[in-house]
Amino acid sequence: MPQALSPSAATLLDDIHQCLLSRQYDQLGALSLALDHALSQPQKLDAAALALLHAKAQRNASTMMAVQRGIRAALRRVAAIKSVSGGLVTYDKSGLRQDCVSFGVAQRL
């Protein structure tokens, strides 16, 4: 008789999703190892359990992709802020970037 997906695996998938949503990325490593261990235990899963596992894994994958896009966008913004503070940037006739000497911004007191 096929058994249902172990509650610990389903719970771990939900915990991983919650960590992604709440930006607790430091906990993902331990949860991932626990999920690997739970899924490595021999068990026969029925179609409903496999469908549940697949749906939760797809949800987590989509969430992870969104997290990655957000982190990359934040890194691009930080790099843009740093480049603006570094001085004026111009481009030559062929479209190549030329860094101009920074002139130092006068500060008003």
C-alpha positions in Angstrom: 0.0 0.0 0.0 1.6 3.3 -1.0 2.1 5.8 1.8 1.7 9.5 1.6 4.5 12.0 1.5 6.2 12.2 4.9 4.9 15.2 6.8 8.4 16.3 7.5 9.3 16.7 3.8 6.1 18.7 3.1 6.7 20.8 6.2 10.4 21.4 5.2 9.3 22.6 1.8 6.9 25.0 3.5 9.6 26.1 5.9 12.0 26.8 3.0 9.4 28.9 1.3 8.7 30.9 4.4 12.5 31.5 4.9 12.7 32.8 1.3 9.7 35.1 1.9 11.0 36.4 5.2 14.6 36.9 3.9 16.1 34.4 6.4 18.6 33.1 3.9 21.0 31.9 6.6 18.6 29.1 7.5 18.3 27.7 4.0 21.4 25.5 4.2 20.2 23.5 7.2 16.7 23.2 5.8 18.0 22.0 2.5 20.1 19.3 4.2 17.1 18.2 6.3 14.9 18.0 3.2 17.6 15.9 1.4 17.6 13.6 4.4 13.8 13.3 4.6 13.5 12.6 0.8 16.4 10.1 0.8 14.4 7.7 3.1 13.0 4.9 1.2 9.3 5.3 0.7 6.6 4.6 -1.9 4.7 7.7 -2.8 1.3 7.7 -4.4 0.3 10.1 -7.2 -1.2 12.7 -4.8 1.9 12.8 -2.7 4.1 13.2 -5.8 1.8 16.0 -7.1 2.0 17.8 -3.7 5.8 17.5 -3.7 6.1 18.7 -7.2 3.8 21.7 -6.6 5.7 22.8 -3.5 9.0 22.4 -5.3 7.8 24.4 -8.2 6.6 27.1 -5.9 9.9 27.2 -4.1 11.8 27.4 -7.4 9.7 30.3 -8.6 10.2 32.1 -5.3 14.0 31.5 -5.4 14.2 32.9 -9.0 12.3 36.0 -7.8 14.7 36.4 -4.8 17.7 36.1 -7.2 16.3 38.8 -9.5 15.8 41.0 -6.5 19.3 40.6 -5.2 20.8 41.2 -8.7 18.7 44.4 -9.1 19.9 45.6 -5.7 23.5 44.9 -6.6 23.0 46.8 -9.8 21.6 49.8 -7.9 24.5 49.8 -5.5 27.0 49.7 -8.3 25.2 52.6 -10.1 25.4 54.6 -6.9 29.1 53.9 -6.5 29.8 54.8 -10.1 28.1 58.1 -9.8 30.1 59.0 -6.7 33.3 58.1 -8.6 33.0 61.0 -11.0 31.7 61.9 -14.4 31.5 59.2 -17.1 31.3 60.0 -20.8 31.4 58.0 -24.0 33.5 58.5 -27.1 32.2 58.6 -30.7 32.4 54.8 -31.0 30.3 54.3 -27.8 33.2 53.2 -25.5 33.1 54.4 -22.0 35.6 57.0 -20.9 36.1 57.9 -17.3 36.7 61.5 -16.7 38.7 62.9 -13.8 36.5 63.6 -10.8 36.4 67.3 -9.9 35.4 67.0 -6.3 32.0 68.4 -5.3 32.1 71.6 -3.3 30.2 71.4 -0.1 28.3 74.2 1.4 28.5 74.7 5.1 
